[in-house]
Amino acid sequence: MSMWHWILLACAVAFATKFLGYAIPASYLQNPRMAHIAACMTVALLTSLTVMNTFAAGQALALDARLAALVVAAIALLLRAPFLLVVVLGAVTAALWRWVRI
């Protein structure tokens, strides 16, 4: 199969998945259990993305400025800092870590 076949197949799978989401009856989606599952999946997906973006460098493990920024941001969140301050503290930490390590 050529690359275009794989791309078209991926498009078809994505369309079918989206269509199945619309085809599910509303009574299933309004179930409190489904709402709880959807909320847990969201947290799990965001956590996995954060971990992968923090610790992965290709196929190797990386302990660099991203980890320092995540630790500082987590501490700021635990101290109930406003979200904008959390983002700024994380960015400043990453910048300082990279500047000091050069």
C-alpha positions in Angstrom: 0.0 0.0 0.0 1.2 3.5 -0.8 1.2 6.3 1.7 -1.9 7.8 0.2 -3.8 4.6 0.8 -2.9 4.7 4.5 -3.9 8.4 4.7 -7.3 7.7 3.1 -7.8 4.7 5.4 -7.0 6.9 8.4 -9.4 9.5 7.2 -12.1 6.9 6.8 -11.5 5.5 10.3 -11.6 9.0 11.8 -14.9 9.7 10.0 -16.4 6.4 11.1 -15.4 7.1 14.7 -17.0 10.5 14.6 -20.1 9.2 12.9 -20.5 6.5 15.6 -20.3 9.2 18.2 -23.3 10.9 16.7 -25.2 7.6 16.2 -25.1 6.7 19.9 -28.5 7.3 21.5 -28.7 10.3 23.8 -30.0 8.1 26.7 -26.6 6.3 26.8 -24.7 9.6 26.9 -26.8 11.1 29.7 -26.1 8.3 32.0 -24.1 9.6 35.1 -21.7 6.6 34.7 -20.8 7.7 31.2 -20.2 11.3 32.4 -17.9 10.0 35.0 -16.0 7.8 32.5 -15.6 10.7 30.1 -14.3 12.9 32.9 -11.7 10.3 34.0 -10.6 9.7 30.4 -10.0 13.5 29.9 -7.8 13.6 33.0 -5.9 10.4 32.0 -5.3 11.7 28.4 -4.0 15.1 29.7 -1.8 13.3 32.2 -0.3 11.0 29.6 0.4 13.9 27.3 2.1 15.9 30.1 4.3 12.9 31.1 5.3 12.2 27.5 6.1 15.8 26.7 8.1 16.2 30.0 10.2 13.0 30.0 10.5 11.9 26.4 13.3 13.0 24.0 12.8 10.8 21.0 13.1 7.3 22.4 15.2 8.2 25.4 14.4 9.5 28.8 15.2 13.2 29.3 15.5 15.0 32.7 15.9 18.6 31.7 14.3 22.0 32.0 10.9 20.6 31.2 10.9 18.6 34.4 12.0 21.6 36.5 9.2 23.7 35.0 6.7 20.9 35.7 7.8 20.7 39.3 7.6 24.4 39.9 4.2 24.6 38.1 2.9 21.7 40.3 4.0 23.4 43.5 2.3 26.6 42.3 -0.9 24.7 41.7 -0.7 23.1 45.1 -0.4 26.6 46.6 -3.5 27.6 44.6 -1.7 30.2 42.5 -3.7 31.7 39.6 -3.3 29.7 36.3 -1.6 32.6 34.5 1.0 32.7 37.3 1.5 29.0 37.1 2.2 29.2 33.4 4.6 32.2 33.9 6.5 30.5 36.7 6.9 27.3 34.6 8.2 29.3 31.6 10.6 31.3 33.7 11.9 28.2 35.5 12.5 26.5 32.1 14.3 29.5 30.8 16.4 29.9 33.8 17.3 26.2 33.9 18.3 26.3 30.3 20.3 29.5 30.8 22.2 28.1 33.8 22.9 24.7 32.2 24.4 26.2 29.0 
